[in-house]
Amino acid sequence: MTQTDANADIAELGYEEARAELVDVVRILEQGGLDLDASLALWERGEALANRCEEHLAGARRRVEVALAAAELETRD
């Protein structure tokens, strides 16, 4: 199984799920005790989770910007 395959499920996670798992990944990495391969795999999953969280936040930002622009247009009319 490739790392991409192992992280394929991340695309299905909501923000809260991805963030919660990312917190767990960070906690595990901070505890140490993993071999290099396991640490790297966990780090890569953490990166993928962080990217997924950023995707959700960027989408939310866009929605807020659209809503604000629409509200501004309504106040001009």
GUGU-197971 format. One record per atom (N, C-alpha, C): atom name; x, y, z; residue number from 1. Coordinates in Angstrom, 1 decimal, decimal comma. Each point is the difference from the previous one (the first is absolute). Layout:
BEGIN
+----+--------+--------+--------+-----+
|  a |      X |      Y |      Z |   k |
+----+--------+--------+--------+-----+
| CA |      X |      Y |      Z | NUM |
...
+----+--------+--------+--------+-----+
//
This chain:
BEGIN
+----+--------+--------+--------+-----+
|  a |      X |      Y |      Z |   k |
+----+--------+--------+--------+-----+
|  N |    0,8 |   -1,2 |    0,0 |   1 |
| CA |   -0,8 |    1,2 |    0,0 |   1 |
|  C |    0,9 |    1,2 |    0,0 |   1 |
|  N |   -0,3 |    1,0 |   -0,9 |   2 |
| CA |    0,8 |    1,2 |    0,0 |   2 |
|  C |   -0,5 |    1,0 |    1,0 |   2 |
|  N |    0,8 |    1,0 |    0,3 |   3 |
| CA |   -0,4 |    1,0 |    0,9 |   3 |
|  C |   -1,2 |    0,7 |   -0,4 |   3 |
|  N |   -0,1 |    0,2 |   -1,3 |   4 |
| CA |   -1,2 |    0,7 |   -0,6 |   4 |
|  C |   -1,3 |   -0,8 |    0,3 |   4 |
|  N |    0,1 |   -1,4 |   -0,2 |   5 |
| CA |   -1,1 |   -0,8 |    0,3 |   5 |
|  C |   -0,3 |    0,0 |    1,5 |   5 |
|  N |    1,0 |    0,0 |    0,8 |   6 |
| CA |   -0,2 |    0,1 |    1,5 |   6 |
|  C |   -0,7 |    1,2 |    0,4 |   6 |
|  N |    0,2 |    1,1 |   -0,7 |   7 |
| CA |   -0,6 |    1,3 |    0,4 |   7 |
|  C |   -1,3 |    0,3 |   -0,9 |   7 |
|  N |   -0,4 |   -0,9 |   -0,8 |   8 |
| CA |   -1,2 |    0,3 |   -0,9 |   8 |
|  C |   -1,2 |    0,3 |    0,8 |   8 |
|  N |   -0,2 |   -0,6 |    1,2 |   9 |
| CA |   -1,2 |    0,3 |    0,8 |   9 |
|  C |    0,0 |    1,4 |    0,6 |   9 |
|  N |    1,1 |    0,7 |    0,0 |  10 |
| CA |    0,0 |    1,3 |    0,5 |  10 |
|  C |   -0,9 |    1,0 |   -0,8 |  10 |
|  N |   -0,1 |   -0,3 |   -1,3 |  11 |
| CA |   -0,9 |    0,9 |   -0,8 |  11 |
|  C |   -1,4 |    0,0 |    0,4 |  11 |
|  N |   -0,4 |   -1,1 |    0,7 |  12 |
| CA |   -1,4 |   -0,1 |    0,4 |  12 |
|  C |   -0,3 |    0,6 |    1,4 |  12 |
|  N |    1,1 |    0,4 |    0,7 |  13 |
| CA |   -0,2 |    0,5 |    1,4 |  13 |
|  C |   -0,5 |    1,4 |    0,0 |  13 |
|  N |   -0,9 |    0,3 |    0,9 |  14 |
| CA |   -0,4 |    1,4 |    0,3 |  14 |
|  C |    1,1 |    0,7 |    0,8 |  14 |
|  N |   -0,2 |    1,3 |    0,2 |  15 |
| CA |    1,0 |    0,8 |    0,7 |  15 |
|  C |    0,3 |   -0,5 |    1,4 |  15 |
|  N |   -1,1 |   -0,2 |    0,7 |  16 |
| CA |    0,2 |   -0,4 |    1,4 |  16 |
|  C |    0,7 |   -1,4 |    0,1 |  16 |
|  N |   -0,4 |   -0,9 |   -0,9 |  17 |
| CA |    0,7 |   -1,3 |    0,1 |  17 |
|  C |    1,4 |    0,0 |   -0,4 |  17 |
|  N |    0,4 |    0,8 |   -1,0 |  18 |
| CA |    1,4 |    0,1 |   -0,4 |  18 |
|  C |    0,8 |    0,7 |    1,0 |  18 |
|  N |   -0,6 |    1,0 |    0,7 |  19 |
| CA |    0,7 |    0,8 |    1,0 |  19 |
|  C |    0,3 |   -0,9 |    1,2 |  19 |
|  N |   -1,0 |   -0,8 |    0,4 |  20 |
| CA |    0,1 |   -0,9 |    1,2 |  20 |
|  C |    1,1 |   -1,0 |   -0,3 |  20 |
|  N |    0,0 |   -0,6 |   -1,2 |  21 |
| CA |    1,0 |   -1,0 |   -0,3 |  21 |
|  C |    1,4 |    0,7 |   -0,1 |  21 |
|  N |    0,1 |    1,2 |   -0,5 |  22 |
| CA |    1,2 |    0,7 |    0,0 |  22 |
|  C |    0,6 |    0,2 |    1,4 |  22 |
|  N |   -0,9 |    0,4 |    0,9 |  23 |
| CA |    0,4 |    0,2 |    1,4 |  23 |
|  C |    0,6 |   -1,3 |    0,5 |  23 |
|  N |   -0,6 |   -1,2 |   -0,3 |  24 |
| CA |    0,5 |   -1,3 |    0,5 |  24 |
|  C |    1,3 |   -0,3 |   -0,7 |  24 |
|  N |    0,2 |    0,3 |   -1,2 |  25 |
| CA |    1,2 |   -0,2 |   -0,7 |  25 |
|  C |    1,2 |    0,8 |    0,6 |  25 |
|  N |   -0,3 |    1,2 |    0,3 |  26 |
| CA |    1,0 |    0,9 |    0,7 |  26 |
|  C |    0,4 |   -0,6 |    1,3 |  26 |
|  N |   -1,0 |   -0,4 |    0,8 |  27 |
| CA |    0,2 |   -0,5 |    1,3 |  27 |
|  C |    0,9 |   -1,3 |    0,0 |  27 |
|  N |   -0,3 |   -0,9 |   -1,0 |  28 |
| CA |    0,8 |   -1,2 |   -0,1 |  28 |
|  C |    1,4 |    0,3 |   -0,4 |  28 |
|  N |    0,2 |    0,9 |   -1,0 |  29 |
| CA |    1,3 |    0,4 |   -0,4 |  29 |
|  C |    0,8 |    0,6 |    1,1 |  29 |
|  N |   -0,6 |    0,9 |    0,8 |  30 |
| CA |    0,6 |    0,6 |    1,1 |  30 |
|  C |    0,5 |   -1,0 |    1,1 |  30 |
|  N |   -0,8 |   -1,1 |    0,2 |  31 |
| CA |    0,4 |   -1,0 |    1,0 |  31 |
|  C |    1,2 |   -0,7 |   -0,4 |  31 |
|  N |    0,3 |   -0,1 |   -1,3 |  32 |
| CA |    1,1 |   -0,7 |   -0,5 |  32 |
|  C |   -0,1 |   -1,5 |    0,1 |  32 |
|  N |    1,1 |   -0,7 |   -0,1 |  33 |
| CA |    0,0 |   -1,5 |    0,1 |  33 |
|  C |   -0,3 |   -0,8 |   -1,2 |  33 |
|  N |   -0,3 |    0,7 |   -1,1 |  34 |
| CA |   -0,3 |   -0,7 |   -1,3 |  34 |
|  C |    1,3 |   -0,2 |   -0,8 |  34 |
|  N |    0,0 |   -1,0 |   -0,8 |  35 |
| CA |    1,2 |   -0,1 |   -0,9 |  35 |
|  C |   -0,2 |    1,0 |   -1,1 |  35 |
|  N |    1,1 |    0,2 |   -0,7 |  36 |
| CA |    0,0 |    1,0 |   -1,1 |  36 |
|  C |   -1,1 |   -0,1 |   -1,0 |  36 |
|  N |   -0,2 |   -1,2 |   -0,5 |  37 |
| CA |   -1,0 |   -0,2 |   -1,0 |  37 |
|  C |   -1,4 |    0,3 |    0,5 |  37 |
|  N |   -0,3 |   -0,4 |    1,2 |  38 |
| CA |   -1,3 |    0,3 |    0,6 |  38 |
|  C |   -0,2 |    1,5 |    0,2 |  38 |
|  N |    1,1 |    0,6 |    0,5 |  39 |
| CA |    0,0 |    1,5 |    0,2 |  39 |
|  C |   -0,3 |    0,7 |   -1,3 |  39 |
|  N |    0,7 |   -0,4 |   -1,0 |  40 |
| CA |   -0,1 |    0,7 |   -1,3 |  40 |
|  C |   -1,5 |   -0,2 |   -0,6 |  40 |
|  N |   -0,5 |   -1,2 |    0,2 |  41 |
| CA |   -1,3 |   -0,3 |   -0,5 |  41 |
|  C |   -1,0 |    0,9 |    0,8 |  41 |
|  N |    0,1 |    0,1 |    1,3 |  42 |
| CA |   -0,9 |    0,7 |    0,8 |  42 |
|  C |    0,2 |    1,5 |   -0,3 |  42 |
|  N |    1,2 |    0,5 |   -0,2 |  43 |
| CA |    0,2 |    1,4 |   -0,4 |  43 |
|  C |   -0,7 |    0,3 |   -1,4 |  43 |
|  N |    0,1 |   -0,9 |   -0,9 |  44 |
| CA |   -0,6 |    0,2 |   -1,3 |  44 |
|  C |   -1,5 |    0,1 |    0,1 |  44 |
|  N |   -0,5 |   -0,9 |    0,9 |  45 |
| CA |   -1,5 |    0,0 |    0,2 |  45 |
|  C |   -0,4 |    1,4 |    0,7 |  45 |
|  N |    0,8 |    0,4 |    0,9 |  46 |
| CA |   -0,2 |    1,3 |    0,6 |  46 |
|  C |    0,0 |    1,1 |   -1,0 |  46 |
|  N |    0,9 |    0,0 |   -0,9 |  47 |
| CA |    0,1 |    1,0 |   -1,1 |  47 |
|  C |   -1,3 |    0,0 |   -0,8 |  47 |
|  N |   -0,4 |   -1,2 |   -0,4 |  48 |
| CA |   -1,3 |   -0,2 |   -0,8 |  48 |
|  C |   -1,2 |    0,5 |    0,8 |  48 |
|  N |    0,0 |   -0,3 |    1,3 |  49 |
| CA |   -1,1 |    0,5 |    0,8 |  49 |
|  C |    0,0 |    1,5 |    0,2 |  49 |
|  N |    1,2 |    0,6 |    0,1 |  50 |
| CA |    0,1 |    1,5 |    0,1 |  50 |
|  C |   -0,5 |    0,6 |   -1,3 |  50 |
|  N |    0,4 |   -0,6 |   -1,1 |  51 |
| CA |   -0,5 |    0,5 |   -1,3 |  51 |
|  C |   -1,5 |   -0,1 |   -0,2 |  51 |
|  N |   -0,6 |   -1,0 |    0,5 |  52 |
| CA |   -1,4 |   -0,2 |    0,0 |  52 |
|  C |   -0,7 |    1,1 |    0,8 |  52 |
|  N |    0,5 |    0,2 |    1,2 |  53 |
| CA |   -0,5 |    1,1 |    0,8 |  53 |
|  C |    0,0 |    1,3 |   -0,7 |  53 |
|  N |    1,2 |    0,3 |   -0,6 |  54 |
| CA |    0,1 |    1,3 |   -0,8 |  54 |
|  C |   -1,0 |    0,1 |   -1,1 |  54 |
|  N |   -0,2 |   -1,1 |   -0,7 |  55 |
| CA |   -1,1 |    0,0 |   -1,0 |  55 |
|  C |   -1,3 |    0,4 |    0,5 |  55 |
|  N |   -0,4 |   -0,6 |    1,2 |  56 |
| CA |   -1,3 |    0,4 |    0,6 |  56 |
|  C |    0,0 |    1,4 |    0,4 |  56 |
|  N |    1,1 |    0,5 |    0,6 |  57 |
| CA |    0,1 |    1,4 |    0,4 |  57 |
|  C |   -0,1 |    1,0 |   -1,2 |  57 |
|  N |    0,7 |   -0,4 |   -1,1 |  58 |
| CA |    0,0 |    0,8 |   -1,2 |  58 |
|  C |   -1,4 |    0,1 |   -0,6 |  58 |
|  N |   -0,7 |   -1,1 |    0,0 |  59 |
| CA |   -1,4 |   -0,1 |   -0,5 |  59 |
|  C |   -0,9 |    0,9 |    0,9 |  59 |
|  N |    0,2 |   -0,1 |    1,3 |  60 |
| CA |   -0,8 |    0,9 |    0,9 |  60 |
|  C |    0,3 |    1,5 |   -0,2 |  60 |
|  N |    1,3 |    0,3 |   -0,2 |  61 |
| CA |    0,4 |    1,4 |   -0,3 |  61 |
|  C |   -0,7 |    0,5 |   -1,3 |  61 |
|  N |    0,0 |   -0,9 |   -1,0 |  62 |
| CA |   -0,7 |    0,4 |   -1,3 |  62 |
|  C |   -1,5 |    0,3 |    0,2 |  62 |
|  N |   -0,6 |   -0,9 |    0,8 |  63 |
| CA |   -1,4 |    0,1 |    0,2 |  63 |
|  C |   -0,3 |    1,3 |    0,8 |  63 |
|  N |    0,8 |    0,4 |    1,0 |  64 |
| CA |   -0,2 |    1,2 |    0,7 |  64 |
|  C |    0,2 |    1,2 |   -0,9 |  64 |
|  N |    1,0 |    0,0 |   -0,9 |  65 |
| CA |    0,3 |    1,1 |   -0,9 |  65 |
|  C |   -1,2 |    0,2 |   -0,9 |  65 |
|  N |   -0,5 |   -1,1 |   -0,6 |  66 |
| CA |   -1,2 |    0,1 |   -0,9 |  66 |
|  C |   -1,2 |    0,6 |    0,8 |  66 |
|  N |   -0,2 |   -0,5 |    1,2 |  67 |
| CA |   -1,2 |    0,5 |    0,8 |  67 |
|  C |    0,2 |    1,5 |    0,3 |  67 |
|  N |    1,2 |    0,4 |    0,3 |  68 |
| CA |    0,3 |    1,4 |    0,3 |  68 |
|  C |   -0,2 |    0,9 |   -1,2 |  68 |
|  N |    0,5 |   -0,5 |   -1,2 |  69 |
| CA |   -0,2 |    0,7 |   -1,2 |  69 |
|  C |   -1,5 |    0,1 |   -0,4 |  69 |
|  N |   -0,7 |   -1,0 |    0,2 |  70 |
| CA |   -1,5 |    0,0 |   -0,3 |  70 |
|  C |   -0,7 |    1,0 |    0,9 |  70 |
|  N |    0,4 |    0,0 |    1,3 |  71 |
| CA |   -0,6 |    0,9 |    1,0 |  71 |
|  C |    0,3 |    1,5 |   -0,4 |  71 |
|  N |    1,2 |    0,2 |   -0,4 |  72 |
| CA |    0,4 |    1,3 |   -0,4 |  72 |
|  C |   -0,8 |    0,5 |   -1,3 |  72 |
|  N |   -0,2 |   -0,9 |   -0,9 |  73 |
| CA |   -0,8 |    0,4 |   -1,2 |  73 |
|  C |   -1,4 |    0,3 |    0,4 |  73 |
|  N |   -0,6 |   -0,8 |    0,9 |  74 |
| CA |   -1,3 |    0,3 |    0,5 |  74 |
|  C |   -0,2 |    1,3 |    0,6 |  74 |
|  N |    1,0 |    0,5 |    0,8 |  75 |
| CA |    0,0 |    1,2 |    0,7 |  75 |
|  C |    0,1 |    1,2 |   -1,0 |  75 |
|  N |    0,6 |   -0,2 |   -1,1 |  76 |
| CA |    0,2 |    1,0 |   -1,1 |  76 |
|  C |   -1,3 |    0,3 |   -0,7 |  76 |
|  N |   -0,8 |   -1,1 |   -0,1 |  77 |
| CA |   -1,3 |    0,1 |   -0,8 |  77 |
|  C |   -1,0 |    0,8 |    0,7 |  77 |
+----+--------+--------+--------+-----+
//
